[in-house]
């Protein structure tokens, strides 16, 4: 039995195997519509989600399985004071696999110690979001044909952005990667990511505040929203929320083969006019996420 808690839990070879399975699913979805027909997924979401929760649920349904769970802990025994271990042990008695999102960093890892079935971290606070990272890597692979030899610009909230933290860790294992970290000083990437990942592995990176100064050098632009829910001070959020707005004017400075990714939801950081640009792949990214999660569920359940 395996869990997915951190994007580093799978080797590069295992990721390639997973992505190849996702390719197969895209080519012939009908061949996979019954592979999980006797399996049940539980989605335990202790904080709001649209894409991740729906993506997991639709992935399991398309594999022929069933889904139970909650999208509001207020509708569960959590409101009665039930602990995470007891919730996981209980739910694990009913289902074959669990996806959990929790606002506390480390909660999914803690839950995995008590889970009798494979458990997937669907996001923990500002820490990790490994299935979004798998989606991001797969999107890069599909649009660029490779995950190596790329310059990646990460723009926006790099301090609280768990998708950014996971992506940096995962991409640090690929060859000839360079990061350009674009953010206000208040939202720079955490020091532990710089010291434990970038500096430790000798990965080149620069920190800069103006997107316009570097957009022409990028192969990938990964936009993120400033996350209101992570701020303790609303005044700070209001001051920083519109730090970066990608529009057609800025895109005039970009390469013709740039790929624009975003984990979504967006607020103001990408203008709607950009949606029609062929370089905008964030809605393709959403769909790829479903196929990647289908492949992941199959791998963890041992049906692939």
C-alpha positions in Angstrom: 0.0 0.0 0.0 1.3 3.5 -0.9 0.2 7.0 -0.2 0.8 10.2 -2.1 1.7 13.0 0.4 4.6 14.8 -1.2 5.4 15.2 -4.9 8.7 13.5 -4.2 7.0 10.3 -3.2 7.2 9.1 -6.8 10.4 8.7 -8.6 10.9 10.3 -12.1 10.5 6.8 -13.6 7.3 6.3 -11.7 6.0 9.7 -12.8 6.8 8.8 -16.5 4.9 5.6 -16.1 2.0 7.5 -14.6 2.0 10.0 -17.4 2.2 7.3 -20.0 -1.0 5.7 -18.4 -2.7 9.2 -18.6 -1.8 9.3 -22.3 -3.4 5.9 -22.8 -6.6 7.0 -21.0 -6.8 10.1 -23.2 -6.5 8.0 -26.4 -9.1 5.4 -25.4 -11.3 6.4 -22.4 -13.8 3.5 -23.0 -11.1 0.9 -22.2 -10.9 2.3 -18.6 -14.6 2.9 -17.8 -14.9 -0.3 -15.6 -11.5 -0.7 -14.1 -12.7 0.6 -10.7 -16.3 -0.5 -10.8 -16.0 -2.3 -7.4 -14.0 0.5 -5.7 -15.1 3.5 -3.6 -13.2 6.8 -3.2 -13.7 9.1 -0.2 -13.1 12.8 -0.6 -12.6 14.5 2.7 -12.3 18.2 2.1 -11.8 20.3 5.3 -11.5 23.5 3.2 -13.2 24.7 0.0 -12.4 23.3 -3.5 -13.9 23.2 -6.9 -11.4 21.8 -9.4 -9.5 19.4 -7.1 -12.6 17.8 -5.5 -14.6 17.6 -8.7 -11.5 16.3 -10.6 -11.1 13.4 -8.1 -14.7 12.6 -8.0 -15.2 12.7 -11.8 -11.9 10.7 -12.2 -13.3 7.9 -10.0 -16.7 8.0 -11.7 -15.1 7.7 -15.2 -13.2 4.7 -14.0 -16.5 3.1 -13.0 -16.1 3.6 -9.2 -18.2 5.3 -6.6 -17.6 8.4 -4.4 -18.6 9.4 -0.9 -17.3 12.2 1.3 -17.8 15.8 2.4 -17.0 19.2 1.1 -17.8 20.9 4.4 -16.5 19.5 7.7 -19.5 21.1 9.3 -21.6 18.3 7.9 -19.5 15.6 9.5 -18.5 14.4 13.0 -15.6 16.8 12.9 -18.0 19.3 14.4 -18.5 17.0 17.3 -14.7 17.1 18.0 -13.7 13.9 16.2 -10.0 13.6 15.6 -8.3 13.1 12.2 -7.1 9.6 13.2 -10.6 8.5 14.2 -12.1 10.0 11.0 -9.6 8.3 8.8 -9.9 4.9 10.6 -13.7 5.1 10.3 -13.8 6.2 6.6 -11.0 3.8 5.7 -13.3 1.0 7.0 -15.8 1.8 4.3 -13.7 2.8 1.2 -10.8 1.7 -0.9 -8.9 5.0 -1.2 -9.1 8.5 0.4 -8.3 12.0 -0.9 -8.0 14.6 1.9 -7.6 18.3 1.8 -6.9 20.1 5.1 -6.0 23.7 6.1 -3.3 22.5 8.5 0.1 21.8 7.1 1.1 18.2 7.6 -2.4 17.0 8.3 -2.5 14.6 5.4 0.8 13.0 6.4 -0.4 12.6 9.9 -3.7 11.1 8.6 -1.7 8.6 6.5 -0.2 7.0 9.6 -3.7 5.8 10.5 -5.1 5.1 7.1 -5.9 1.4 6.3 -6.2 2.4 2.6 -4.1 4.5 0.2 -4.4 8.2 1.0 -3.8 11.1 -1.3 -2.9 14.6 -0.1 -5.3 17.0 -2.0 -3.6 20.1 -0.4 -2.5 21.0 3.1 -2.5 24.7 4.0 0.3 26.6 2.3 2.5 23.5 2.2 2.0 20.9 -0.6 -0.4 20.1 -3.4 1.1 17.0 -5.0 -1.7 16.1 -7.4 -1.7 19.6 -8.8 2.0 19.2 -9.2 1.4 16.0 -11.2 -1.1 17.9 -13.3 1.4 20.8 -13.8 4.2 18.4 -14.8 2.0 16.5 -17.2 0.8 19.8 -18.8 4.4 20.9 -19.3 5.2 17.5 -20.8 2.2 17.7 -23.2 2.8 21.3 -24.3 6.6 21.3 -24.4 7.3 17.7 -25.1 9.7 17.5 -22.2 10.2 18.6 -18.6 13.9 19.3 -18.8 15.8 22.2 -20.3 13.3 24.9 -19.4 13.1 28.4 -17.8 10.1 28.6 -15.6 8.7 31.9 -14.3 6.7 31.6 -11.1 4.6 34.7 -10.6 2.4 36.1 -7.8 2.0 34.6 -4.3 5.1 32.5 -3.9 5.0 32.6 -0.1 1.7 30.9 0.5 1.3 29.2 -2.8 1.4 25.4 -2.1 1.3 24.6 -5.8 4.5 26.7 -6.3 6.3 24.9 -3.4 5.3 21.5 -4.7 6.3 22.3 -8.3 9.7 23.7 -7.4 10.4 20.5 -5.4 9.3 18.2 -8.2 11.0 20.0 -11.0 14.3 20.2 -9.1 14.9 16.6 -10.1 14.9 17.4 -13.9 17.9 18.5 -15.9 18.8 22.1 -16.8 15.9 23.8 -15.1 16.1 27.5 -14.2 13.5 29.4 -12.0 12.7 33.1 -12.2 10.7 34.0 -9.0 8.5 37.0 -9.6 6.8 38.4 -6.6 6.5 41.4 -4.2 9.1 41.2 -1.4 6.3 40.4 1.0 5.3 37.3 -1.0 8.7 35.8 -1.9 9.1 32.1 -1.8 9.9 30.7 1.7 13.5 30.5 2.7 13.3 26.7 3.3 12.4 26.2 -0.4 15.5 28.3 -1.4 17.9 26.6 1.0 16.6 23.0 1.1 15.8 22.7 -2.6 17.3 25.4 -4.9 20.6 26.2 -3.2 21.1 22.7 -2.0 20.8 21.2 -5.5 22.6 24.1 -7.3 19.5 25.1 -9.3 19.9 28.6 -10.8 17.2 31.1 -9.8 16.7 34.8 -9.6 14.1 36.8 -7.6 12.6 39.8 -9.3 9.6 42.1 -8.9 8.7 43.1 -12.4 7.1 40.5 -14.8 7.8 42.7 -17.8 11.5 42.6 -17.2 11.7 38.8 -17.7 8.6 37.5 -19.5 10.6 37.4 -22.8 13.0 34.9 -21.4 10.5 32.3 -20.2 9.4 28.9 -21.6 6.7 28.5 -18.9 4.9 31.3 -17.0 3.1 29.9 -14.0 0.7 32.5 -12.6 -0.8 32.3 -9.2 -3.4 34.3 -7.3 -2.8 36.2 -4.1 -4.6 34.1 -1.6 -6.9 36.1 0.6 -7.6 33.1 2.9 -3.9 32.9 3.9 -3.6 36.5 5.1 -4.1 37.5 8.7 -4.3 41.2 7.8 -6.9 42.2 5.2 -5.1 45.5 4.5 -2.0 43.6 3.4 -4.2 41.5 1.1 -5.8 44.5 -0.5 -2.5 46.2 -1.0 -0.9 43.2 -2.7 -3.8 41.4 -4.5 -3.4 43.1 -7.9 0.4 43.1 -7.9 0.4 41.2 -11.2 -2.1 41.3 -14.0 -1.2 39.4 -17.2 -2.8 41.0 -20.2 -2.3 41.1 -24.0 0.0 44.1 -23.7 2.5 42.2 -21.5 2.2 39.2 -23.8 3.6 41.2 -26.7 7.0 40.9 -24.8 6.7 37.1 -24.5 8.0 34.3 -26.7 5.6 32.8 -29.3 6.0 29.3 -27.8 5.4 30.4 -24.1 3.0 28.2 -22.2 0.9 30.0 -19.5 -0.2 27.8 -16.6 -2.4 28.6 -13.6 -3.6 26.2 -10.9 -6.8 28.2 -10.7 -9.1 29.7 -9.4 -8.0 33.1 -10.8 -9.1 36.4 -9.5 -7.6 39.4 -11.4 -4.1 38.1 -12.2 -4.9 37.0 -15.8 -7.2 39.2 -17.9 -10.0 37.3 -19.7 -8.6 38.6 -23.0 -5.6 36.2 -22.5 -7.9 33.2 -22.6 -8.1 33.3 -26.4 -4.3 33.4 -26.8 -3.0 29.9 -27.9 -0.3 30.2 -25.3 -2.9 30.1 -22.5 -3.1 26.4 -21.5 -4.7 26.7 -18.0 -8.1 25.2 -19.0 -6.3 22.4 -20.8 -4.4 22.0 -17.6 -7.7 21.5 -15.7 -8.7 18.6 -18.0 -5.3 17.0 -17.9 -5.7 17.0 -14.1 -8.7 14.7 -14.4 -6.7 12.2 -16.5 -3.7 12.3 -14.2 -5.9 11.6 -11.2 -7.5 8.7 -13.0 -4.1 7.3 -13.6 -3.0 7.9 -10.0 -6.1 6.2 -8.6 -5.5 3.2 -10.7 -1.8 3.0 -9.7 -2.5 3.4 -6.0 -5.3 0.8 -6.1 -3.1 -1.6 -8.1 -5.5 -2.0 -11.0 -3.0 -0.7 -13.6 
